[in-house]
């Protein structure tokens, strides 16, 4: 049997979204698996491109008072 090494998820800030994205907005923090991403360089800056279905959680300050600000 092969032991699987646990994968560490990473946080990133949303800088832009596509027209059909429903779960997040610019400025939100998203939790994702670094292995499920694409990288692109635009004007000398590196960006990560993720599919909405690959996001594990979203941290948003825009949620109601008293909420954790995290949702899946």
C-alpha positions in Angstrom: 0.0 0.0 0.0 1.2 3.5 -0.7 0.8 6.2 1.9 -0.7 9.4 0.6 1.0 12.6 1.7 -1.5 15.1 2.9 -2.0 18.1 0.6 -1.9 21.6 2.0 -4.5 24.0 0.6 -3.6 27.6 -0.1 -5.4 31.0 0.1 -5.5 33.6 -2.6 -7.3 36.9 -3.2 -9.8 37.1 -6.1 -8.6 39.8 -8.5 -11.1 39.2 -11.3 -14.0 36.8 -12.2 -15.6 35.5 -15.3 -19.2 36.4 -16.3 -20.7 33.1 -14.9 -19.1 33.1 -11.5 -21.7 32.9 -8.7 -19.9 32.2 -5.5 -17.2 34.9 -5.1 -16.5 38.5 -5.8 -13.4 40.6 -6.4 -11.6 41.0 -3.0 -12.7 37.7 -1.5 -10.2 35.2 -0.3 -10.5 31.6 -1.7 -9.1 28.3 -0.5 -7.8 26.0 -3.2 -5.5 23.1 -3.9 -2.3 24.5 -5.5 -2.2 21.4 -7.7 -5.5 22.3 -9.4 -4.5 25.6 -10.9 -3.1 27.3 -14.0 -0.6 30.2 -13.9 -0.4 33.1 -16.3 1.8 36.2 -16.5 0.1 39.5 -17.4 2.2 42.7 -17.7 5.0 41.2 -15.6 2.7 39.9 -12.8 1.9 36.3 -12.1 -1.8 35.3 -11.6 -3.5 32.0 -10.8 -6.5 30.9 -12.8 -8.9 28.6 -11.0 -12.2 27.0 -11.9 -15.1 27.8 -9.5 -15.6 24.1 -8.9 -12.0 23.8 -7.6 -12.6 26.3 -4.8 -12.9 24.7 -1.4 -14.0 27.8 0.6 -14.5 31.5 0.3 -13.8 34.1 3.0 -15.8 37.2 2.4 -16.2 40.4 4.6 -19.4 41.3 2.8 -21.5 38.7 4.7 -24.0 39.5 7.5 -22.9 40.7 11.0 -22.3 37.7 13.3 -21.4 35.3 10.5 -18.0 33.7 10.3 -17.3 35.1 6.9 -16.5 31.6 5.6 -18.6 29.5 3.4 -18.2 26.6 1.0 
